[in-house]
Amino acid sequence: MKNLLLGILLSFPIVLFAQEPKEFDYVANEENGFTAVRHANTWGFLDANGNMVVSFRNDLIANENPKPGTIGVSGIKYPQIKDGRAIIKKQKNGINYYGFINAEGKTIIEPVYLNLSNFSHGKALAIKLEKEELGENQLLGKRVISYKYDIVLLNREGEILKYLEGPFPVSVSRKKLKEAPEINAKWLGENLLSVKGPNGKWRIHKL
């Protein structure tokens, strides 16, 4: 019994160190009162007082070679909390889906989108996947399913404020969606947005 208690007591410093290490492999720039820090292959967030507010996790978005000027996950170098939200990812059948956590690490918007932008002025762009059953292939005995996606505008609670452009055809497979579909959009102001549609033309949206 004494050996068991001693073992438990000795484990506490190790557990605490694993949760909040004093050294990090990378420290990002402070943004909006939060700082992203990396430990091995996991990321977390510190607040302005250096307290760990989001524990280390492996689903926050970071790219060693981000694409500059790109709206969406491929343009993000390290995790960021913007408007109280940070993007997370979840893989299903080899395909990444994206959602948001809040500044405490709680999932606010489930990872169901093929791509997301960070929030700005309470709004985020998202690629929403739609599935349509067209019937059944009698020869193969399988359902015929068609997929498409739309570019939509979300609020901080995950409600869709507006369908912007679409539908865009898409093949839902690990090979075809190795990278997230691009969000071809440009913010022209806090409430003005230009989005490229399926016909290759850009349209202006007043929000």
Residue pairs with C-beta under 8 A, 6 or more apart in sequence:
19 52
19 55
19 56
20 52
21 39
24 37
24 38
24 39
25 38
25 39
25 40
26 37
26 38
26 78
27 35
27 36
27 37
27 38
28 35
28 36
28 37
28 77
28 78
28 79
28 80
29 35
30 48
31 80
31 81
31 82
32 80
32 81
32 82
33 47
33 48
34 45
34 46
34 47
34 48
34 53
34 80
34 81
34 103
35 45
35 46
36 43
36 44
36 45
36 60
36 62
36 78
36 79
36 80
37 43
37 44
37 45
37 46
38 62
38 78
39 56
41 58
42 56
42 57
42 58
43 56
43 57
43 58
43 60
43 62
43 78
43 79
44 52
44 54
44 55
44 56
44 57
44 60
45 52
45 53
45 54
45 79
45 81
45 86
45 103
46 52
46 53
47 53
53 103
53 104
53 105
54 81
54 86
54 101
54 103
54 104
54 105
55 105
57 88
57 105
59 88
59 89
59 90
59 111
60 79
60 86
60 87
60 88
61 73
61 76
61 79
61 86
61 87
61 88
61 89
61 98
62 76
62 77
62 78
62 79
63 73
63 74
63 75
63 76
63 77
66 74
66 75
66 76
66 77
67 74
67 75
68 75
69 75
70 182
71 117
71 125
71 183
71 184
71 185
71 186
72 115
72 116
72 117
72 125
72 180
72 182
72 183
73 87
73 89
73 96
73 98
73 115
73 116
73 180
74 179
74 180
74 182
76 87
76 118
79 86
79 87
80 86
80 118
81 103
82 118
82 119
82 120
83 118
83 119
83 120
83 121
83 122
83 156
84 102
84 103
84 119
84 156
85 100
85 101
85 102
85 103
85 108
85 109
85 118
85 119
85 124
85 156
86 100
86 101
86 102
86 103
87 98
87 99
87 100
87 116
87 118
88 98
88 99
88 100
88 101
88 107
88 111
89 96
89 97
89 98
89 99
89 111
90 96
90 97
90 98
90 99
90 111
91 97
93 174
94 174
95 114
95 172
95 173
95 174
95 177
96 114
96 177
96 180
97 111
97 112
97 113
97 114
98 111
98 113
98 114
98 115
98 116
98 126
98 180
99 107
99 108
99 109
99 110
99 111
99 112
99 113
99 116
100 107
100 108
100 109
100 116
100 119
100 124
100 158
101 107
101 108
102 108
108 156
108 157
108 158
109 154
109 157
109 158
110 158
112 128
112 129
113 126
113 127
113 128
113 129
114 127
114 128
114 129
114 149
114 170
114 177
114 180
114 181
115 126
115 127
115 180
115 181
115 182
115 183
116 124
116 125
116 126
116 127
117 124
117 125
117 126
117 183
117 185
118 124
119 156
120 187
121 190
121 191
122 155
122 156
123 153
123 154
123 155
123 161
123 207
124 153
124 154
125 151
125 152
125 153
125 154
125 164
125 183
125 185
126 151
126 152
126 153
126 154
127 149
127 150
127 151
127 152
127 180
127 181
127 183
128 149
128 150
128 151
128 152
128 160
129 147
129 148
129 149
129 170
129 172
130 147
130 148
130 149
130 150
130 167
131 145
131 146
131 147
132 145
132 146
132 147
132 148
133 143
133 144
133 145
133 146
134 144
134 145
134 146
135 143
135 144
136 142
136 143
136 144
137 143
137 144
147 169
147 170
147 171
147 172
148 166
148 167
148 168
148 169
148 170
149 166
149 167
149 168
149 170
149 181
150 163
150 164
150 165
150 166
150 167
150 168
151 163
151 164
151 165
151 166
151 168
151 183
151 185
151 195
152 160
152 161
152 162
152 163
152 164
153 160
153 161
153 162
153 164
153 193
153 207
154 160
154 161
155 161
161 207
162 205
162 207
164 185
164 193
164 195
164 205
165 195
165 196
165 197
165 198
165 203
166 197
166 198
167 198
168 181
168 198
169 198
170 176
170 177
170 181
171 177
184 195
184 196
185 193
185 194
185 195
185 196
186 193
186 194
186 195
187 193
188 194
188 204
191 206
191 207
192 204
192 205
192 206
192 207
193 204
193 205
193 207
194 202
194 203
194 204
194 205
195 202
195 203
195 205
196 202
197 203
